[in-house]
Amino acid sequence: MKYLFRDWDKIKKDLYKRNIFLFLDFDGTLAPIVSVPEKAKLPNDTKKILKDLVKTLKCKVAIISGRALKDIKNKVRLKNIIYVGVHGFQIEGQNLKNFIPKGFFRTLEIIRDELKKKIHLFEGAILEDKDVSLALHYRLVKKEKVTHLKDIFKNIISSYLINKKIKLKTGKKVLEILPFLSWDKGKVVKLLLKKEISLNNKEVFPIYIGDDKTDEDAFRVLKRKGLAVSIGRIKNSFAEYYLKNPSEVKEFLKKLLLLCKN
């Protein structure tokens, strides 16, 4: 994995005069990771750069987050951006619920009720209901109690996992229950790229920047087809390049804006 700014002159030549489709994760990519999810904030200067990027008409922007769609829209509050929530299970303007087995929502309700009875014993544990998923955040739970909490969680969901009623995704200090469907951020990127090309009848160069395990599906899709950038140098990642933190993402966006303006 290579440091992006070290190769910027080469990358700049690849991007020059291209139409760009920029895919961005939110937490840990655009906004710094915080202890409580609702406290995460998009820095004002980063927001301004995104707004200006879209205005150039050379760069389409999609934000693909694990957050619920309503939540991510509220955090960003920019027009002319595509918003995708819950790792692709919520896309603005599309009702994906029709593709989710009806029995899943009843299963989610049962699991939610069982978890609520147990997790109040663990100070700092947060159970987040995203309508089409359920996420258990344990960043604030005392280190010595995390294993016990995970064991309780796995005991509650184990039979549903075995019977393929649900799918489990792990992220940074979070365990998330999702529908048992072959759907992820990579497939969303494919869908949005295909739609963009068919609508405008022109090729676009895709760039994806993300910091989580869930972003690896998108990195895999873009391998040798675009630019995949992880936050932090990760072993065995499908991303070819890395940036160190959200501040460096902002610097990259600045460089991209200058390129699009020129």
C-alpha positions in Angstrom: 0.0 0.0 0.0 1.4 3.4 -1.0 1.0 6.8 0.5 -1.2 8.8 -1.8 0.5 12.2 -1.6 3.9 10.6 -2.5 2.4 9.5 -5.8 0.2 12.6 -6.3 2.0 13.8 -9.5 1.3 10.5 -11.2 -2.3 10.3 -9.9 -2.9 13.9 -11.0 -2.0 12.9 -14.6 -4.4 10.0 -14.5 -7.2 12.3 -13.3 -6.6 15.2 -15.6 -9.6 16.1 -17.9 -11.6 13.1 -16.6 -15.1 13.2 -15.2 -14.9 11.9 -11.6 -17.3 9.9 -9.5 -16.2 10.4 -5.9 -17.5 7.9 -3.2 -16.9 8.8 0.4 -17.4 7.1 3.7 -18.4 9.5 6.6 -17.1 8.4 10.0 -13.3 8.2 10.2 -13.1 9.5 6.6 -14.8 12.9 6.3 -15.4 13.3 10.0 -13.1 12.2 12.9 -14.2 9.1 14.9 -15.8 10.2 18.2 -16.8 8.2 21.3 -20.6 8.7 20.8 -21.9 8.4 17.1 -24.3 11.4 17.4 -21.4 13.7 18.3 -19.7 13.2 14.9 -19.5 16.4 12.8 -18.5 17.2 9.3 -15.9 20.0 9.5 -17.1 23.2 7.9 -14.1 23.6 5.6 -14.5 20.0 4.3 -18.2 20.7 3.7 -17.4 23.8 1.7 -14.9 21.9 -0.5 -17.5 19.2 -1.2 -20.0 21.9 -2.1 -17.5 23.5 -4.5 -16.5 20.1 -6.0 -20.1 19.4 -7.0 -20.5 22.9 -8.5 -17.6 22.2 -10.9 -19.9 19.7 -12.7 -16.7 17.6 -13.2 -17.2 15.6 -10.0 -20.2 13.6 -8.9 -20.2 12.8 -5.1 -21.9 10.0 -3.2 -21.6 9.5 0.5 -21.9 5.8 1.4 -22.2 5.4 5.2 -23.1 2.7 7.7 -25.3 5.4 9.4 -29.1 5.4 8.7 -30.0 7.5 5.6 -31.8 10.1 7.6 -28.9 10.5 9.9 -26.2 10.8 7.3 -28.3 13.4 5.3 -28.7 15.4 8.5 -24.9 15.3 9.2 -23.9 16.5 5.7 -26.8 18.7 4.6 -25.6 19.3 1.0 -27.6 19.3 -2.2 -26.8 17.5 -5.4 -25.0 14.7 -3.5 -26.2 11.0 -3.5 -26.8 9.7 0.0 -26.6 6.0 0.8 -27.2 4.6 4.3 -26.8 1.3 6.2 -23.9 0.1 4.0 -26.1 0.3 0.9 -29.4 -0.9 2.3 -30.9 2.6 2.1 -30.5 4.7 -1.0 -32.1 8.0 -1.3 -35.1 7.9 -3.7 -35.2 4.1 -3.8 -37.3 1.8 -1.6 -35.0 -1.2 -1.1 -37.3 -2.6 1.6 -39.2 -4.5 -1.1 -36.1 -6.7 -1.6 -35.8 -7.6 2.0 -37.6 -10.7 3.2 -40.6 -9.7 5.3 -39.7 -12.1 8.1 -36.4 -10.2 8.7 -38.2 -7.3 10.4 -40.0 -9.6 12.8 -36.6 -11.3 13.6 -35.0 -7.9 14.1 -37.8 -7.0 16.5 -37.3 -10.2 18.6 -33.5 -9.7 18.7 -33.9 -6.0 19.7 -36.2 -6.9 22.6 -33.8 -9.6 23.8 -30.7 -7.3 23.6 -32.5 -4.5 25.4 -33.1 -6.8 28.4 -29.4 -7.5 28.6 -27.3 -4.5 27.5 -28.5 -2.2 30.2 -26.1 -4.1 32.5 -23.2 -2.8 30.4 -22.5 0.9 30.9 -21.6 2.7 27.7 -23.3 0.1 25.4 -25.4 1.7 22.7 -28.1 -0.1 20.7 -28.8 1.8 17.5 -32.0 1.0 15.5 -31.5 1.9 11.8 -34.9 0.5 10.6 -33.2 -2.1 8.3 -30.4 -3.0 10.7 -29.5 -3.1 14.4 -26.1 -2.0 15.6 -24.5 -2.6 19.0 -21.8 0.0 19.7 -19.3 -0.9 22.5 -16.6 1.8 22.2 -17.6 3.2 25.7 -17.9 -0.2 27.4 -15.1 -1.0 29.9 -12.4 -3.1 28.3 -12.8 -6.0 30.8 -16.5 -6.3 30.0 -16.4 -6.2 26.2 -15.9 -10.0 25.8 -18.9 -10.8 28.1 -21.1 -8.3 26.1 -20.0 -9.9 22.8 -20.8 -13.4 24.2 -24.3 -12.3 25.2 -24.8 -10.7 21.8 -23.6 -13.8 19.9 -25.8 -16.2 22.1 -28.9 -14.1 21.2 -28.3 -14.0 17.5 -26.6 -17.5 16.9 -29.7 -19.5 15.9 -30.7 -16.7 13.4 -27.2 -16.7 11.9 -27.1 -20.4 11.5 -30.6 -20.4 9.8 -29.5 -17.5 7.6 -32.2 -15.2 8.8 -29.6 -12.4 9.4 -26.1 -11.4 8.5 -23.5 -10.1 10.9 -21.1 -7.3 10.0 -18.3 -6.1 12.3 -16.8 -2.7 12.2 -14.8 -0.4 14.5 -16.2 -1.2 18.0 -19.6 -2.2 16.5 -21.5 -5.4 15.8 -24.3 -5.0 13.3 -27.2 -7.2 12.2 -28.3 -6.9 8.5 -30.6 -8.7 6.2 -29.2 -12.0 4.8 -28.7 -10.7 1.3 -25.8 -10.5 -1.1 -25.6 -6.7 -0.9 -22.7 -4.4 0.2 -21.0 -1.1 -0.5 -19.2 -2.7 -3.5 -22.4 -3.6 -5.2 -23.8 -0.1 -4.5 -20.8 1.4 -6.2 -21.3 -0.8 -9.2 -25.0 0.2 -9.3 -24.3 3.9 -9.1 -21.6 3.8 -11.7 -23.7 1.9 -14.1 -26.6 4.3 -13.6 -24.3 7.4 -14.0 -22.8 6.0 -17.3 -26.2 5.1 -18.8 -27.8 8.4 -17.8 -25.1 10.7 -19.1 -23.6 8.4 -21.8 -20.0 9.2 -20.7 -17.3 7.4 -18.8 -16.4 8.4 -15.3 -13.3 7.7 -13.2 -14.3 6.3 -9.8 -12.5 7.2 -6.5 -13.5 5.6 -3.2 -12.2 6.7 0.2 -13.1 4.8 3.4 -11.7 3.6 6.7 -13.7 0.6 7.7 -13.9 -3.2 7.0 -17.2 -2.5 5.2 -15.3 -0.4 2.6 -13.2 -3.3 1.5 -16.1 -4.5 -0.7 -15.9 -1.2 -2.6 -12.1 -1.3 -2.8 -12.3 -4.8 -4.3 -14.7 -3.5 -7.0 -12.4 -0.6 -8.0 -9.2 -2.6 -8.0 -7.4 -1.6 -11.3 -10.6 0.2 -12.4 -10.3 3.4 -10.3 -8.7 4.8 -7.2 -9.2 3.0 -3.9 -7.9 4.8 -0.8 -8.0 3.6 2.8 -7.6 5.7 5.9 -4.6 4.3 7.6 -2.2 1.7 6.3 -4.1 -1.6 6.5 -2.6 -5.0 5.9 -4.2 -7.1 3.2 -6.5 -4.3 2.0 -7.8 -4.1 -1.5 -7.0 -0.4 -1.5 -3.8 0.6 -3.4 -3.3 3.9 -1.5 -3.8 5.3 1.9 -4.2 8.6 3.7 -3.5 9.0 7.4 -6.7 10.7 8.7 -9.7 12.9 7.8 -7.5 16.0 7.8 -5.5 14.4 4.9 -8.8 13.6 3.2 -9.6 17.3 3.3 -6.3 18.1 1.7 -6.9 15.5 -1.0 -10.3 17.0 -1.7 -8.7 20.4 -2.0 -6.3 19.1 -4.6 -9.1 17.4 -6.5 -11.1 20.7 -6.5 -8.2 22.5 -8.1 -7.9 19.8 -10.7 -11.6 20.0 -11.5 -11.6 23.8 -11.7 -8.7 23.7 -14.2 
